[in-house]
Structure formats: structure tokens, C-alpha cells
Amino acid sequence: MTTVELDNETTALLAEMAEQEHTTLAQLANRLLTECLEDWQDARAADEALAKLQSGNSTLLEWGKVKAGLYDVDS
């Protein structure tokens, strides 16, 4: 468990949101932090993939071939 100190304005906004969503402040804060961290991880992975592509260590696939491969998986 971790304790986080928030300013009064942030606490008030979180409390208002928690009340509106019928959840506790702790549950809401946990959900929001998790969503933010997942977005951060996705952005980091995208940055790494772009850097790999720009360095020439990766290749792009033609969308038509990718799409055709997706249909092959379904059948």
C-alpha cells in the first residue's frame, strides 16, 4: 500500500467524481492511476517501435497483406 498526498483542489475533484461514479475515493484513484500508467506504457512502446523503425531495424508490412492474413486466421 502507498500513501499519496494530494492538494485540496485535486482531492475535492476526486471526491466529486467518486461520488458521481458511486465508488470510493481509493477505488477511483487506483483506477485512474492504472489507466494513466497503462497509457504511459503504450506510449513508451509506441516510441520504441517508432525508433526501431526509423533506425532501419524493423520493416513495415503492406496493409493488404496484413489484412489478408487476418482473414486467413478466421477461417
C-alpha positions in Angstrom: 0.0 0.0 0.0 1.2 3.5 -0.8 0.1 6.8 0.6 -0.2 9.8 -1.8 -0.6 13.4 -0.7 -2.9 15.4 -2.9 -3.6 19.1 -2.9 -7.1 20.2 -1.8 -8.3 21.0 -5.2 -7.4 17.6 -6.6 -8.9 15.9 -3.6 -12.1 17.8 -4.0 -12.4 16.9 -7.7 -11.6 13.2 -7.0 -14.2 13.2 -4.2 -16.8 14.7 -6.5 -16.0 12.2 -9.3 -16.1 9.3 -6.9 -19.5 10.3 -5.6 -20.8 10.7 -9.1 -19.5 7.2 -10.0 -20.7 5.6 -6.8 -17.3 4.4 -5.8 -14.8 5.1 -3.1 -12.0 7.7 -3.4 -9.4 4.9 -3.1 -11.0 2.8 -5.8 -11.3 5.7 -8.2 -7.7 6.9 -7.6 -6.5 3.4 -8.2 -8.5 3.1 -11.4 -7.4 6.4 -12.7 -3.7 5.8 -11.9 -3.9 2.4 -13.5 -5.4 3.9 -16.7 -2.8 6.6 -16.8 0.1 4.1 -16.3 -1.2 1.8 -19.0 -1.4 4.8 -21.4 2.2 5.7 -20.5 3.3 2.1 -21.2 1.5 2.1 -24.5 3.1 5.5 -25.5 6.6 4.2 -24.4 6.1 1.0 -26.5 5.0 3.1 -29.5 8.0 5.4 -29.1 10.3 2.3 -29.0 8.7 0.8 -32.1 9.0 4.1 -34.0 12.6 4.4 -33.0 13.3 0.9 -34.2 11.5 1.6 -37.5 13.4 4.8 -38.0 16.7 3.2 -37.3 16.1 0.6 -40.1 15.9 -2.3 -37.6 12.3 -3.0 -38.5 10.1 -3.2 -41.6 6.6 -2.1 -42.4 4.2 -4.6 -43.8 1.8 -3.8 -46.6 -1.7 -3.4 -45.2 -3.3 -5.6 -47.8 -1.1 -8.5 -46.8 -1.7 -7.9 -43.1 -5.5 -7.7 -43.8 -5.4 -10.9 -45.9 -3.5 -12.7 -43.1 -6.2 -11.7 -40.6 -8.9 -13.2 -42.7 -6.8 -16.4 -43.0 -6.7 -16.7 -39.3 -10.5 -16.6 -39.1 -11.1 -19.5 -41.5 
